[in-house]
Amino acid sequence: MVQGNISRSSANVLRGLHFHKAQADWWNFYDGVAVVGLYDLRKGSPTEGTGLAIRLNSNDHLSGLYIPRGVAHGFYAETDVLLHYLVDNYYTGDDEFGVTWDDPDLGIDWP
């Protein structure tokens, strides 16, 4: 990992889906509860085309999540949230690609 970032979100905020081709993320929720939406866009992956939602609570032992390159990700903050995330490549706006968060074909069950 080469860079660390902190993001604060208020309760009931959805941070829409995006993905990177040249960057993997490691997310750790230090405070709060969030539902993380994921959709695998990686060609040839065993989970290609699969979407899911995972509820992470900073009070649980498992509040971290590795997000590989090519997996769209975003989250809905159920409470105020403090997210610390590490990335394995330096930020560049050229590596930010959006995905419509509410597309029913993604199979993400948002709250």
Helices and strands as residue ranges (DSSP letters): E 3-9, E 14-19, E 25-31, E 33-40, E 51-57, E 64-67, E 71-77, E 81-87, G 93-95, E 97-98, G 104-106
